[in-house]
Amino acid sequence: SKALDGAVALEDAVSTAPWTIPAVASVLSGLIPEHHGAGVNDGRSGAIGAILVQQPTLGERLLRGGLRLTVVTGDPG
């Protein structure tokens, strides 16, 4: 199909985590889950999902560079 013209197939790609929250946080932060903390429930706060380190994410760096960002997701939550 025309939509796939020029597409690249990554047949040996691996993820930093087996589920979405820590895997996407790794893409956005450049850190592995053990270092960014997203998707970890510490048993106290009950929060699962936040990147816990004070390092700028890819989005924050792009915004500082003057780019406008849009997020598109299929997750209704």
Phi, psi and chi 1 to 4 in degrees:
 res  aa     phi    psi   chi1   chi2   chi3   chi4
   1 SER       -  159.0   83.8      -      -      -
   2 LYS   -63.6  -31.3  -76.9 -171.0  172.5 -170.8
   3 ALA   -62.6  -25.6      -      -      -      -
   4 LEU   -98.4   -2.0  -62.7  178.3      -      -
   5 ASP   -59.3  124.8  -71.6  -11.4      -      -
   6 GLY    81.9    4.1      -      -      -      -
   7 ALA   -70.7  155.1      -      -      -      -
   8 VAL  -115.1  129.7  175.6      -      -      -
   9 ALA   -97.6  124.8      -      -      -      -
  10 LEU  -101.4   89.5  -57.2  174.8      -      -
  11 GLU   -79.0  -19.6  -63.1  177.0   11.0      -
  12 ASP  -115.4   24.1  -66.1  -40.6      -      -
  13 ALA   -70.5  145.5      -      -      -      -
  14 VAL  -128.4  158.8  -65.0      -      -      -
  15 SER  -109.4  156.1  179.2      -      -      -
  16 THR   -80.1  -12.8   57.6      -      -      -
  17 ALA  -154.0  156.3      -      -      -      -
  18 PRO   -82.6   -0.9   29.1  -34.3      -      -
  19 TRP  -138.9  165.1   65.6  -63.8      -      -
  20 THR   -62.5  -49.4  -53.6      -      -      -
  21 ILE   -57.2  -55.2  -69.6  173.3      -      -
  22 PRO   -69.5  -29.9   19.7  -27.7      -      -
  23 ALA   -67.0  -46.2      -      -      -      -
  24 VAL   -67.8  -39.0  171.1      -      -      -
  25 ALA   -59.9  -34.5      -      -      -      -
  26 SER   -65.9  -42.0  -70.4      -      -      -
  27 VAL   -62.3  -43.6  170.2      -      -      -
  28 LEU   -77.0  -27.1  -62.8  177.4      -      -
  29 SER  -103.0  -21.6   69.1      -      -      -
  30 GLY    78.9   10.3      -      -      -      -
  31 LEU  -115.6  156.1  -59.1  171.4      -      -
  32 ILE   -79.9  158.0   59.8  173.5      -      -
  33 PRO   -52.6  -37.3  -29.7   37.6      -      -
  34 GLU   -62.8  -22.1  -68.0   80.0   11.0      -
  35 HIS   -99.1  -30.9  -69.1  172.9      -      -
  36 HIS   -92.6  -24.6   60.1   61.0      -      -
  37 GLY    80.7   -3.0      -      -      -      -
  38 ALA   -65.8  137.7      -      -      -      -
  39 GLY    85.8    4.6      -      -      -      -
  40 VAL   -99.5  130.3  174.2      -      -      -
  41 ASN  -102.6  113.0 -176.4  -11.0      -      -
  42 ASP   -81.0   -0.2   63.1    8.6      -      -
  43 GLY    82.4   -7.4      -      -      -      -
  44 ARG  -110.2  -55.4  -67.7  176.2  -66.0 -149.1
  45 SER   -80.6  -26.1   66.9      -      -      -
  46 GLY    76.1   -2.0      -      -      -      -
  47 ALA   -82.1  127.4      -      -      -      -
  48 ILE  -124.3  121.9  -62.7  177.7      -      -
  49 GLY   133.6  -27.9      -      -      -      -
  50 ALA   -75.8  142.3      -      -      -      -
  51 ILE   -77.5  120.4  -64.5  176.3      -      -
  52 LEU   -90.8   -6.3  -57.1  175.9      -      -
  53 VAL   -95.7  160.4  -64.1      -      -      -
  54 GLN   -95.5   34.0  -63.1  -59.1  -42.7      -
  55 GLN   -97.8  136.6  177.6  167.8  -34.4      -
  56 PRO   -61.6  139.0   -9.7   17.1      -      -
  57 THR   -82.2  170.9   63.1      -      -      -
  58 LEU   -56.4  -44.9  174.6   61.3      -      -
  59 GLY   -60.0  -43.2      -      -      -      -
  60 GLU   -63.7  -38.7  -68.3  166.8  -28.5      -
  61 ARG   -67.5  -40.0  -68.8  175.0 -172.4 -156.8
  62 LEU   -66.7  -40.3  -67.4  173.5      -      -
  63 LEU   -61.1  -43.1  -77.5  170.9      -      -
  64 ARG   -61.2  -29.6  -86.6 -165.6 -123.5  135.3
  65 GLY   -82.2    0.5      -      -      -      -
  66 GLY    95.9    6.4      -      -      -      -
  67 LEU   -87.7  146.0  -65.4  175.3      -      -
  68 ARG   -93.4  140.6  -65.8  177.9   61.4 -169.0
  69 LEU  -118.5  147.6  -55.8  174.3      -      -
  70 THR  -135.3  137.4  -60.2      -      -      -
  71 VAL  -110.2  131.5  175.0      -      -      -
  72 VAL  -122.3  126.0  178.4      -      -      -
  73 THR  -138.5  152.0  179.0      -      -      -
  74 GLY   -94.7    1.0      -      -      -      -
  75 ASP   -82.9  117.6 -177.9   -0.4      -      -
  76 PRO   -71.0  -12.1   25.0  -31.2      -      -
  77 GLY   -85.2      -      -      -      -      -
